[in-house]
Amino acid sequence: MRIRVLLFVGLILLMLAGCGFKGNKTSSAPTPTPTPEQDIISSQIPEIKIEALYPAHMIINQSYVIKVSLVSKTGSSPTAPPIEKATMVVTEPTPVGTPGATVQQAFGQGFEPFATATLTAGSFKVPPSSAPSGPQSLRQPAVEWDWNVTPQYTGTQILSVDITIMWEQTQSAVVRFPLTFRIGNPQLSVDVTEPPTPPTPSPPFFKIGQIDLGNLITQGIVALIGTGILGTLVIWIGQRRKKKDEQASSTTPSSPPAKDVTDDKKMP
C-alpha cells in the first residue's frame, strides 16, 4: 500500500514538473532573426561588396583621406563624409566557405566572423595614428576603415588594401584554431603631380609701405628744374637765331637804282 502511495505521489510530481517546464518555454520571447539590412553577418559572401572611396589625383606632400567599406548589397551604403574629387571603386569579394551559407555559418556552427583591413602604401607616408584598430565585428550594417596618406613621389602610385575575415571559434568544435581568409584586395591607382605654378603678377607702380617721401620730393624737384632749364634753353636758342637773322638783313647793301635809258639817247 505504501509503495502505491509513493508511486502515485511521484507521478503527480512528474506531471507538475512537466507543466511548469512547458509554461516556461512558452513564456520566453523568440529570438529575432537579423536581416541583411541589419548587419553583414546574415549575408552570404557573394552578397557583400567592397567600396573604396579615394581621390584619384593627388599633389605631392599633401595629406588625403581614403575610405574602404564592407557592406551588404541588399543594404544601404554608409553615409561617409564627402571627399573632394573622390573616385568610387567597387569590387566583389572572393567566395570562401560553404556555398549558399551566411557569413556567420560559412564554416558551420560555432564561429563568429571579424573583418580586418591592411593598407600597403610604399610610396605614401601613413601616420601610425590613422591605422585601423584591430578586427571589427560583422554584426553591423557596414564595416569602415580610413587612412590619412601623403604621397612622397610623383607619377602613378598604387595603394593596396587587403581585407580578411577571421572566423573565431565560439563553442567546442572539431577545428581548434581560427579560420582566416582574404576576401578582397582592391588596387587603388593614384596620379601624383607637383603643385601648380602660380602665375607671376605684374609689379605695381608703387607699393604701400615702400614709398620714400624724401626721394619722391627730390625726384620731383629735379624733374621741375630739368624742365625749366630745358624750356629756358629752347627760348634762348630761338631768340639768338632771330637776332642773327635781323643782323644779317641789316648789313646786306642795297642795289643801285635802275638807269634811265631814254636820257642816254637824248644826249648829242
Backbone as CSV, one residue per row, in Angstrom:
resi,resn,N_x,N_y,N_z,CA_x,CA_y,CA_z,C_x,C_y,C_z
1,MET,0.826,-1.207,0.000,0.000,0.000,0.000,0.864,1.262,0.000
2,ARG,1.899,1.213,0.817,2.807,2.355,0.895,3.491,2.577,-0.441
3,ILE,3.846,1.521,-1.143,4.529,1.649,-2.437,3.616,2.303,-3.443
4,ARG,2.343,1.944,-3.409,1.392,2.540,-4.353,1.235,4.043,-4.095
5,VAL,1.212,4.408,-2.825,1.090,5.839,-2.482,2.293,6.621,-2.975
6,LEU,3.491,6.030,-2.761,4.706,6.710,-3.229,4.725,6.859,-4.743
7,LEU,4.279,5.778,-5.439,4.246,5.866,-6.906,3.248,6.923,-7.361
8,PHE,2.117,7.018,-6.665,1.103,7.996,-7.038,1.616,9.431,-6.814
9,VAL,2.297,9.633,-5.684,2.860,10.964,-5.393,3.930,11.337,-6.413
10,GLY,4.806,10.363,-6.783,5.843,10.629,-7.770,5.266,10.975,-9.123
11,LEU,4.171,10.272,-9.495,3.543,10.564,-10.787,2.978,11.979,-10.804
12,ILE,2.378,12.378,-9.668,1.850,13.740,-9.590,2.966,14.779,-9.711
13,LEU,4.100,14.545,-9.050,5.229,15.480,-9.131,5.771,15.585,-10.545
14,LEU,5.844,14.447,-11.236,6.316,14.472,-12.622,5.387,15.276,-13.511
15,MET,4.105,15.147,-13.310,3.145,15.879,-14.102,3.255,17.390,-13.837
16,LEU,3.430,17.744,-12.564,3.586,19.163,-12.239,4.864,19.748,-12.830
17,ALA,5.940,18.990,-12.779,7.217,19.458,-13.340,7.105,19.644,-14.839
18,GLY,6.411,18.710,-15.499,6.242,18.834,-16.944,5.433,20.046,-17.307
19,CYS,4.392,20.340,-16.563,3.578,21.518,-16.836,4.375,22.799,-16.620
20,GLY,5.175,22.821,-15.531,5.992,24.015,-15.272,7.020,24.260,-16.349
21,PHE,7.690,23.249,-16.858,8.694,23.389,-17.918,8.061,23.885,-19.199
22,LYS,6.840,23.343,-19.476,6.168,23.756,-20.697,5.748,25.212,-20.603
23,GLY,5.319,25.641,-19.417,4.915,27.026,-19.251,6.081,27.975,-19.412
24,ASN,7.234,27.639,-18.855,8.412,28.486,-19.002,8.856,28.593,-20.450
25,LYS,8.717,27.519,-21.181,9.158,27.508,-22.569,8.282,28.396,-23.422
26,THR,6.971,28.354,-23.166,6.078,29.162,-23.988,6.112,30.629,-23.595
27,SER,6.536,30.918,-22.364,6.548,32.316,-21.931,7.756,33.079,-22.445
28,SER,8.852,32.376,-22.849,10.057,33.063,-23.320,9.800,33.653,-24.698
29,ALA,10.341,34.877,-24.933,10.161,35.557,-26.220,11.091,34.953,-27.253
30,PRO,10.636,34.797,-28.478,11.507,34.248,-29.524,12.625,35.213,-29.876
31,THR,13.787,34.667,-30.202,14.942,35.478,-30.585,14.747,36.023,-31.995
32,PRO,14.828,37.340,-32.195,14.619,37.890,-33.535,15.748,37.488,-34.470
33,THR,15.379,37.148,-35.670,16.363,36.764,-36.683,16.822,38.003,-37.434
34,PRO,18.132,38.307,-37.433,18.603,39.515,-38.117,18.423,39.395,-39.619
35,THR,18.212,40.512,-40.248,18.054,40.571,-41.699,19.296,41.184,-42.325
36,PRO,19.501,41.031,-43.633,20.673,41.633,-44.276,20.752,43.133,-44.108
37,GLU,19.605,43.815,-43.915,19.639,45.249,-43.719,20.162,45.615,-42.329
38,GLN,20.152,44.678,-41.384,20.581,44.982,-40.026,22.080,44.790,-39.840
39,ASP,22.647,43.767,-40.411,24.072,43.537,-40.260,24.582,42.717,-41.437
40,ILE,25.888,42.613,-41.524,26.518,41.877,-42.626,26.573,40.387,-42.339
41,ILE,26.525,40.026,-41.084,26.765,38.645,-40.695,25.715,37.694,-41.276
42,SER,24.513,38.221,-41.582,23.454,37.376,-42.129,23.516,37.268,-43.647
43,SER,24.470,37.956,-44.276,24.586,37.914,-45.730,25.456,36.741,-46.161
44,GLN,25.284,36.343,-47.384,26.198,35.386,-47.987,27.402,36.147,-48.551
45,ILE,28.502,35.426,-48.732,29.714,36.082,-49.231,29.469,36.768,-50.572
46,PRO,28.792,36.138,-51.549,28.547,36.841,-52.820,27.635,38.047,-52.690
47,GLU,26.938,38.189,-51.557,26.054,39.327,-51.359,26.757,40.511,-50.711
48,ILE,28.079,40.436,-50.545,28.861,41.517,-49.946,29.632,42.232,-51.062
49,LYS,29.812,43.513,-50.907,30.626,44.287,-51.841,31.635,45.139,-51.068
50,ILE,32.740,45.438,-51.743,33.813,46.246,-51.154,33.830,47.577,-51.879
51,GLU,33.670,48.665,-51.131,33.671,50.012,-51.703,34.914,50.762,-51.232
52,ALA,35.618,51.380,-52.188,36.792,52.203,-51.880,36.553,53.613,-52.413
53,LEU,36.698,54.600,-51.556,36.486,56.000,-51.908,37.793,56.745,-51.671
54,TYR,38.344,57.340,-52.751,39.653,57.992,-52.635,39.819,58.992,-53.773
55,PRO,40.690,60.008,-53.630,40.976,60.932,-54.729,41.976,60.302,-55.694
56,ALA,41.608,60.222,-56.966,42.487,59.612,-57.965,43.642,60.517,-58.357
57,HIS,43.554,61.799,-58.040,44.652,62.738,-58.323,45.069,63.401,-57.021
58,MET,46.367,63.392,-56.752,46.905,63.974,-55.531,48.093,64.858,-55.862
59,ILE,48.357,65.807,-54.959,49.513,66.690,-55.044,50.564,66.185,-54.068
60,ILE,51.795,66.135,-54.520,52.871,65.600,-53.683,52.980,66.402,-52.382
61,ASN,53.225,65.664,-51.290,53.433,66.223,-49.945,52.181,66.881,-49.364
62,GLN,51.006,66.526,-49.876,49.752,66.976,-49.296,48.979,65.769,-48.767
63,SER,48.250,65.941,-47.656,47.561,64.841,-46.987,46.165,64.638,-47.568
64,TYR,45.776,63.349,-47.712,44.462,62.985,-48.238,43.889,61.845,-47.396
65,VAL,42.563,61.633,-47.530,41.856,60.582,-46.810,41.312,59.574,-47.813
66,ILE,41.510,58.284,-47.528,40.894,57.221,-48.315,40.036,56.378,-47.374
67,LYS,38.901,55.902,-47.899,37.958,55.113,-47.103,37.650,53.816,-47.837
68,VAL,37.609,52.729,-47.079,37.247,51.421,-47.605,36.139,50.864,-46.719
69,SER,35.073,50.349,-47.358,33.910,49.855,-46.614,33.551,48.456,-47.080
70,LEU,33.030,47.675,-46.152,32.499,46.341,-46.423,31.013,46.393,-46.094
71,VAL,30.154,46.280,-47.119,28.717,46.442,-46.931,27.987,45.312,-47.645
72,SER,26.726,45.139,-47.277,25.870,44.154,-47.927,25.232,44.772,-49.163
73,LYS,25.120,44.003,-50.230,24.498,44.505,-51.449,23.024,44.807,-51.252
74,THR,22.379,44.078,-50.349,20.951,44.289,-50.125,20.685,45.426,-49.153
75,GLY,21.723,45.910,-48.475,21.554,47.024,-47.550,21.949,48.326,-48.211
76,SER,21.981,49.366,-47.427,22.346,50.689,-47.924,23.793,50.985,-47.557
77,SER,24.463,51.713,-48.451,25.850,52.073,-48.206,25.931,53.107,-47.097
78,PRO,27.017,53.115,-46.336,27.147,54.097,-45.254,27.273,55.500,-45.806
79,THR,26.775,56.459,-45.032,26.886,57.861,-45.409,28.216,58.384,-44.902
80,ALA,29.195,58.457,-45.814,30.539,58.879,-45.444,30.706,60.368,-45.705
81,PRO,31.585,61.046,-44.950,31.855,62.453,-45.234,32.377,62.622,-46.651
82,PRO,32.007,63.708,-47.336,32.453,63.875,-48.722,33.956,64.033,-48.822
83,ILE,34.531,63.436,-49.843,35.946,63.571,-50.142,36.060,64.330,-51.454
84,GLU,36.853,65.389,-51.453,36.954,66.259,-52.626,37.506,65.487,-53.822
85,LYS,36.778,65.570,-54.942,37.167,64.945,-56.208,37.481,63.463,-55.997
86,ALA,36.580,62.756,-55.297,36.816,61.352,-54.966,36.348,60.438,-56.084
87,THR,36.977,59.268,-56.154,36.619,58.217,-57.097,36.128,57.005,-56.306
88,MET,35.008,56.409,-56.747,34.453,55.226,-56.092,34.816,53.980,-56.890
89,VAL,35.418,53.004,-56.206,35.773,51.719,-56.821,35.058,50.621,-56.040
90,VAL,34.272,49.799,-56.740,33.519,48.708,-56.120,34.064,47.391,-56.646
91,THR,34.424,46.481,-55.754,34.950,45.168,-56.126,34.141,44.074,-55.448
92,GLU,34.207,42.876,-56.032,33.497,41.721,-55.493,34.440,40.905,-54.612
93,PRO,33.968,40.392,-53.483,34.823,39.571,-52.617,35.032,38.185,-53.198
94,THR,36.076,37.536,-52.725,36.370,36.164,-53.128,35.526,35.198,-52.300
95,PRO,34.720,34.327,-52.932,33.877,33.391,-52.160,34.730,32.406,-51.364
96,VAL,34.363,32.200,-50.119,35.022,31.215,-49.249,33.939,30.491,-48.450
97,GLY,34.281,29.350,-47.936,33.359,28.614,-47.085,32.303,27.850,-47.864
98,THR,31.244,27.503,-47.171,30.162,26.705,-47.751,29.328,27.552,-48.706
99,PRO,29.171,27.152,-49.976,28.352,27.934,-50.914,26.919,28.051,-50.418
100,GLY,26.357,29.234,-50.505,24.983,29.474,-50.105,24.788,29.740,-48.635
101,ALA,25.827,29.570,-47.821,25.699,29.800,-46.380,25.941,31.268,-46.061
102,THR,25.429,31.707,-44.923,25.682,33.078,-44.494,27.134,33.219,-44.051
103,VAL,27.544,34.467,-43.862,28.923,34.711,-43.432,29.194,34.044,-42.087
104,GLN,28.219,34.103,-41.189,28.422,33.517,-39.871,28.575,32.007,-39.945
105,GLN,27.828,31.359,-40.815,27.834,29.898,-40.902,28.614,29.394,-42.120
106,ALA,29.551,30.203,-42.607,30.327,29.780,-43.780,31.139,28.532,-43.493
107,PHE,31.513,28.316,-42.232,32.287,27.131,-41.861,31.570,26.322,-40.780
108,GLY,30.256,26.455,-40.730,29.484,25.668,-39.783,29.127,26.467,-38.551
109,GLN,28.542,25.749,-37.592,28.100,26.372,-36.348,29.289,26.631,-35.423
110,GLY,29.122,27.615,-34.544,30.129,27.852,-33.509,31.239,28.792,-33.898
111,PHE,31.028,29.683,-34.900,32.065,30.632,-35.310,31.475,32.039,-35.373
112,GLU,32.319,33.004,-35.076,31.939,34.416,-35.155,32.950,35.120,-36.075
113,PRO,32.484,35.766,-37.174,33.415,36.393,-38.115,33.789,37.822,-37.707
114,PHE,35.062,38.176,-37.948,35.592,39.517,-37.723,36.407,39.917,-38.946
115,ALA,36.292,41.198,-39.349,36.967,41.690,-40.552,38.141,42.585,-40.170
116,THR,39.197,42.498,-40.986,40.399,43.309,-40.796,40.846,43.836,-42.156
117,ALA,41.317,45.083,-42.186,41.840,45.694,-43.412,43.250,46.197,-43.152
118,THR,44.141,45.934,-44.117,45.542,46.355,-44.021,45.905,47.123,-45.280
119,LEU,46.487,48.306,-45.109,46.880,49.153,-46.232,48.365,49.002,-46.506
120,THR,48.704,48.750,-47.776,50.101,48.723,-48.224,50.328,49.945,-49.098
121,ALA,51.154,50.884,-48.615,51.393,52.152,-49.322,52.870,52.482,-49.235
122,GLY,53.677,51.836,-50.089,55.118,52.019,-50.021,55.579,53.418,-50.355
123,SER,54.928,54.092,-51.313,55.345,55.428,-51.744,54.546,56.527,-51.059
124,PHE,53.788,56.179,-50.026,52.994,57.154,-49.286,53.424,57.149,-47.827
125,LYS,53.261,58.293,-47.197,53.506,58.398,-45.760,52.176,58.248,-45.040
126,VAL,52.094,57.253,-44.138,50.860,56.963,-43.408,51.151,57.101,-41.917
127,PRO,50.556,58.074,-41.231,50.799,58.213,-39.785,50.309,56.976,-39.040
128,PRO,51.045,56.519,-38.042,50.586,55.350,-37.262,49.241,55.583,-36.583
129,SER,48.923,56.831,-36.269,47.664,57.107,-35.580,46.446,56.886,-36.462
130,SER,46.633,56.854,-37.787,45.491,56.681,-38.680,45.218,55.223,-39.016
131,ALA,46.023,54.295,-38.499,45.812,52.881,-38.795,44.571,52.369,-38.063
132,PRO,43.756,51.490,-38.698,42.570,50.937,-38.023,42.950,50.152,-36.774
133,SER,42.023,50.112,-35.836,42.296,49.483,-34.542,41.724,48.070,-34.484
134,GLY,42.398,47.114,-35.071,42.060,45.708,-34.902,40.833,45.241,-35.647
135,PRO,40.474,43.948,-35.455,39.318,43.364,-36.150,38.004,44.010,-35.723
136,GLN,37.060,44.024,-36.663,35.731,44.572,-36.397,34.671,43.496,-36.633
137,SER,33.679,43.483,-35.759,32.606,42.514,-35.894,31.732,42.840,-37.098
138,LEU,31.193,41.788,-37.711,30.286,41.977,-38.835,28.838,42.113,-38.394
139,ARG,28.599,42.210,-37.097,27.237,42.409,-36.604,26.890,43.900,-36.637
140,GLN,26.964,44.497,-37.809,26.630,45.897,-38.035,26.360,46.079,-39.527
141,PRO,25.639,47.137,-39.909,25.288,47.306,-41.322,26.484,47.483,-42.244
142,ALA,27.581,48.030,-41.746,28.758,48.257,-42.585,29.998,48.304,-41.703
143,VAL,31.095,47.889,-42.286,32.393,47.976,-41.622,33.240,48.960,-42.425
144,GLU,33.822,49.958,-41.756,34.557,51.013,-42.443,35.970,51.129,-41.893
145,TRP,36.885,51.468,-42.818,38.265,51.796,-42.457,38.651,53.064,-43.199
146,ASP,39.493,53.877,-42.588,40.001,55.067,-43.275,41.436,55.321,-42.852
147,TRP,42.199,55.907,-43.779,43.610,56.221,-43.562,43.891,57.624,-44.074
148,ASN,44.861,58.279,-43.434,45.423,59.531,-43.951,46.737,59.203,-44.652
149,VAL,46.840,59.567,-45.918,48.033,59.252,-46.703,48.595,60.534,-47.299
150,THR,49.933,60.576,-47.424,50.626,61.720,-48.027,51.591,61.189,-49.078
151,PRO,51.372,61.482,-50.359,52.283,60.972,-51.401,53.661,61.613,-51.304
152,GLN,54.684,60.801,-51.531,56.072,61.251,-51.439,56.765,61.341,-52.795
153,TYR,56.186,60.750,-53.833,56.791,60.736,-55.160,55.721,61.047,-56.201
154,THR,56.137,61.648,-57.301,55.212,61.938,-58.395,55.087,60.732,-59.318
155,GLY,54.064,60.784,-60.179,53.814,59.678,-61.096,52.642,58.834,-60.631
156,THR,52.441,57.707,-61.294,51.352,56.790,-60.949,51.772,55.920,-59.769
157,GLN,51.025,55.997,-58.669,51.304,55.243,-57.454,50.108,54.348,-57.128
158,ILE,50.375,53.226,-56.447,49.345,52.230,-56.148,49.177,52.109,-54.634
159,LEU,47.914,52.149,-54.207,47.539,51.841,-52.826,46.839,50.489,-52.832
160,SER,47.336,49.547,-52.036,46.787,48.190,-51.997,46.159,47.933,-50.626
161,VAL,44.919,47.426,-50.642,44.182,47.161,-49.396,43.848,45.673,-49.332
162,ASP,44.292,45.008,-48.287,43.954,43.601,-48.047,42.832,43.528,-47.017
163,ILE,41.735,42.851,-47.379,40.611,42.665,-46.468,40.484,41.182,-46.155
164,THR,40.562,40.835,-44.888,40.480,39.448,-44.443,39.346,39.303,-43.432
165,ILE,38.777,38.101,-43.392,37.765,37.760,-42.393,38.275,36.564,-41.597
166,MET,38.239,36.692,-40.284,38.668,35.624,-39.387,37.449,35.091,-38.642
167,TRP,37.214,33.784,-38.764,36.115,33.128,-38.058,36.658,32.565,-36.753
168,GLU,36.327,33.230,-35.657,36.786,32.790,-34.342,35.810,31.773,-33.770
169,GLN,36.359,30.787,-33.109,35.544,29.715,-32.529,34.859,30.218,-31.267
170,THR,33.538,30.022,-31.203,32.762,30.461,-30.035,32.281,29.313,-29.174
171,GLN,32.378,28.094,-29.649,31.981,26.928,-28.863,32.823,25.742,-29.300
172,SER,32.710,24.651,-28.583,33.521,23.474,-28.868,33.217,22.952,-30.273
173,ALA,34.260,22.724,-31.037,34.122,22.215,-32.407,35.353,21.396,-32.750
174,VAL,35.310,20.778,-33.896,36.445,19.957,-34.334,37.656,20.833,-34.611
175,VAL,37.452,21.990,-35.246,38.556,22.902,-35.560,38.970,23.622,-34.288
176,ARG,40.259,23.591,-33.955,40.751,24.164,-32.718,41.489,25.483,-32.943
177,PHE,41.413,26.072,-34.117,42.106,27.329,-34.391,41.216,28.177,-35.290
178,PRO,41.360,29.522,-35.251,40.517,30.379,-36.085,40.843,30.215,-37.570
179,LEU,39.842,30.413,-38.388,39.983,30.325,-39.842,40.059,31.738,-40.402
180,THR,41.136,32.047,-41.152,41.351,33.382,-41.708,41.501,33.277,-43.214
181,PHE,40.710,34.082,-43.951,40.761,34.085,-45.410,40.721,35.524,-45.905
182,ARG,41.510,35.788,-46.951,41.450,37.100,-47.606,40.316,37.080,-48.619
183,ILE,39.380,38.015,-48.477,38.227,38.051,-49.375,38.312,39.185,-50.400
184,GLY,39.276,40.089,-50.259,39.377,41.196,-51.205,40.733,41.861,-51.155
185,ASN,41.137,42.436,-52.312,42.411,43.140,-52.403,42.294,44.278,-53.433
186,PRO,41.546,45.343,-53.105,41.406,46.464,-54.039,42.746,47.143,-54.318
187,GLN,42.982,47.468,-55.601,44.179,48.195,-56.023,43.740,49.594,-56.460
188,LEU,44.201,50.610,-55.744,43.789,51.989,-55.993,44.921,52.737,-56.684
189,SER,44.693,53.139,-57.934,45.698,53.849,-58.723,45.544,55.349,-58.517
190,VAL,46.666,56.013,-58.193,46.661,57.445,-57.899,47.693,58.135,-58.781
191,ASP,47.305,59.264,-59.384,48.212,60.088,-60.182,48.703,61.234,-59.308
192,VAL,50.000,61.245,-59.009,50.600,62.250,-58.128,51.397,63.237,-58.981
193,THR,51.139,64.522,-58.785,51.825,65.562,-59.551,52.386,66.624,-58.608
194,GLU,53.229,67.489,-59.198,53.738,68.635,-58.462,52.630,69.678,-58.327
195,PRO,52.712,70.555,-57.325,51.702,71.611,-57.204,51.778,72.555,-58.386
196,PRO,50.654,73.089,-58.845,50.670,74.003,-59.993,51.443,75.276,-59.677
197,THR,52.146,75.801,-60.699,52.921,77.028,-60.531,51.993,78.229,-60.611
198,PRO,51.947,79.060,-59.580,51.053,80.229,-59.628,51.554,81.252,-60.631
199,PRO,50.662,81.972,-61.322,51.095,82.994,-62.284,51.824,84.130,-61.580
200,THR,52.856,84.668,-62.273,53.643,85.759,-61.712,52.906,87.074,-61.902
201,PRO,52.528,87.756,-60.853,51.800,89.021,-61.012,52.719,90.137,-61.479
202,SER,52.182,91.066,-62.272,52.963,92.213,-62.733,53.217,93.149,-61.563
203,PRO,54.430,93.697,-61.457,54.748,94.568,-60.311,53.933,95.853,-60.368
204,PRO,53.394,96.302,-59.290,52.633,97.563,-59.271,53.534,98.764,-59.444
205,PHE,52.906,99.914,-59.778,53.685,101.151,-59.957,54.391,101.535,-58.660
206,PHE,53.697,101.365,-57.584,54.322,101.562,-56.277,53.567,100.726,-55.272
207,LYS,54.209,100.434,-54.186,53.631,99.629,-53.123,53.522,100.460,-51.865
208,ILE,52.385,100.274,-51.208,52.195,100.973,-49.941,53.200,100.454,-48.924
209,GLY,53.835,101.374,-48.251,54.841,100.996,-47.273,56.242,101.052,-47.828
210,GLN,56.370,101.197,-49.159,57.691,101.270,-49.772,57.943,102.647,-50.402
211,ILE,57.110,103.667,-50.086,57.267,104.999,-50.651,58.239,105.799,-49.771
212,ASP,59.302,106.343,-50.392,60.258,107.209,-49.696,59.883,108.650,-50.027
213,LEU,59.289,109.340,-49.055,58.783,110.678,-49.309,59.902,111.623,-49.718
214,GLY,61.062,111.556,-49.027,62.175,112.432,-49.367,62.674,112.189,-50.783
215,ASN,62.781,110.912,-51.145,63.245,110.589,-52.502,62.239,111.063,-53.541
216,LEU,60.921,110.922,-53.218,59.893,111.367,-54.149,59.961,112.872,-54.359
217,ILE,60.158,113.647,-53.277,60.254,115.107,-53.399,61.488,115.505,-54.180
218,THR,62.606,114.843,-53.923,63.847,115.160,-54.634,63.708,114.927,-56.127
219,GLN,63.111,113.759,-56.469,62.930,113.469,-57.886,61.998,114.481,-58.543
220,GLY,60.959,114.922,-57.805,60.051,115.925,-58.363,60.738,117.249,-58.612
221,ILE,61.564,117.663,-57.656,62.288,118.931,-57.822,63.235,118.847,-58.998
222,VAL,63.964,117.749,-59.093,64.900,117.578,-60.207,64.164,117.631,-61.535
223,ALA,62.972,116.971,-61.568,62.197,116.982,-62.811,61.747,118.392,-63.159
224,LEU,61.294,119.158,-62.151,60.859,120.527,-62.416,62.008,121.399,-62.882
225,ILE,63.143,121.293,-62.197,64.312,122.092,-62.592,64.759,121.724,-64.003
226,GLY,64.802,120.405,-64.262,65.213,119.994,-65.601,64.278,120.518,-66.668
227,THR,62.989,120.494,-66.386,62.022,121.001,-67.364,62.186,122.503,-67.568
228,GLY,62.436,123.274,-66.475,62.626,124.726,-66.605,63.883,125.073,-67.382
229,ILE,64.977,124.380,-67.088,66.233,124.646,-67.804,66.074,124.357,-69.283
230,LEU,65.437,123.237,-69.574,65.260,122.886,-70.986,64.401,123.914,-71.710
231,GLY,63.336,124.379,-71.027,62.491,125.402,-71.665,63.250,126.706,-71.881
232,THR,64.025,127.120,-70.866,64.812,128.362,-70.997,65.815,128.248,-72.134
233,LEU,66.457,127.084,-72.239,67.449,126.885,-73.291,66.810,126.951,-74.672
234,VAL,65.635,126.380,-74.798,64.947,126.436,-76.091,64.587,127.871,-76.457
235,ILE,64.100,128.642,-75.465,63.744,130.049,-75.729,64.982,130.862,-76.104
236,TRP,66.092,130.620,-75.386,67.337,131.375,-75.655,67.853,131.072,-77.049
237,ILE,67.814,129.805,-77.454,68.270,129.445,-78.800,67.380,130.098,-79.855
238,GLY,66.083,130.130,-79.601,65.181,130.759,-80.568,65.427,132.249,-80.695
239,GLN,65.620,132.916,-79.562,65.885,134.361,-79.615,67.217,134.653,-80.282
240,ARG,68.221,133.872,-80.009,69.548,134.082,-80.622,69.462,133.914,-82.129
241,ARG,68.733,132.910,-82.585,68.611,132.716,-84.038,67.857,133.863,-84.678
242,LYS,66.851,134.388,-84.003,66.100,135.514,-84.548,66.978,136.765,-84.644
243,LYS,67.814,136.980,-83.621,68.702,138.151,-83.631,69.712,138.081,-84.753
244,LYS,70.250,136.898,-85.018,71.210,136.734,-86.116,70.541,137.035,-87.450
245,ASP,69.331,136.582,-87.618,68.628,136.840,-88.872,68.414,138.342,-89.086
246,GLU,68.096,139.062,-88.007,67.893,140.511,-88.136,69.187,141.210,-88.484
247,GLN,70.316,140.816,-87.860,71.606,141.431,-88.175,72.015,141.165,-89.611
248,ALA,71.773,140.004,-90.099,72.148,139.669,-91.478,71.346,140.499,-92.466
249,SER,70.116,140.751,-92.209,69.299,141.529,-93.138,69.669,143.009,-93.129
250,SER,70.189,143.554,-92.001,70.570,144.975,-91.927,71.905,145.254,-92.568
251,THR,72.847,144.379,-92.606,74.183,144.587,-93.190,74.223,144.314,-94.675
252,THR,73.274,143.792,-95.326,73.295,143.497,-96.770,73.100,144.795,-97.560
253,PRO,74.124,145.271,-98.554,73.996,146.536,-99.325,72.791,146.483,-100.245
254,SER,72.168,147.703,-100.368,71.009,147.790,-101.247,71.452,147.966,-102.691
255,SER,70.772,147.518,-103.664,71.125,147.600,-105.093,70.855,149.018,-105.605
256,PRO,71.758,149.557,-106.548,71.579,150.918,-107.094,70.300,151.005,-107.882
257,PRO,69.790,152.284,-107.989,68.558,152.480,-108.753,68.767,152.228,-110.233
258,ALA,67.809,151.820,-110.934,67.918,151.496,-112.363,68.125,152.772,-113.182
259,LYS,69.061,152.696,-114.150,69.414,153.838,-115.012,68.368,154.022,-116.097
260,ASP,68.022,155.346,-116.349,67.007,155.639,-117.349,67.636,155.615,-118.740
261,VAL,67.219,154.749,-119.594,67.803,154.557,-120.943,67.401,155.732,-121.871
262,THR,66.298,156.357,-121.678,65.821,157.447,-122.543,66.694,158.680,-122.416
263,ASP,67.272,158.878,-121.201,68.148,160.031,-121.011,69.406,159.867,-121.803
264,ASP,69.943,158.713,-121.940,71.171,158.480,-122.717,70.924,158.698,-124.185
265,LYS,69.808,158.386,-124.662,69.526,158.574,-126.071,69.362,160.040,-126.430
266,LYS,68.947,160.899,-125.478,68.785,162.298,-125.760,70.119,163.055,-125.811
267,MET,71.114,162.575,-125.294,72.398,163.297,-125.308,72.998,163.258,-126.699
268,PRO,73.631,164.489,-127.153,74.226,164.551,-128.500,75.491,163.733,-128.578
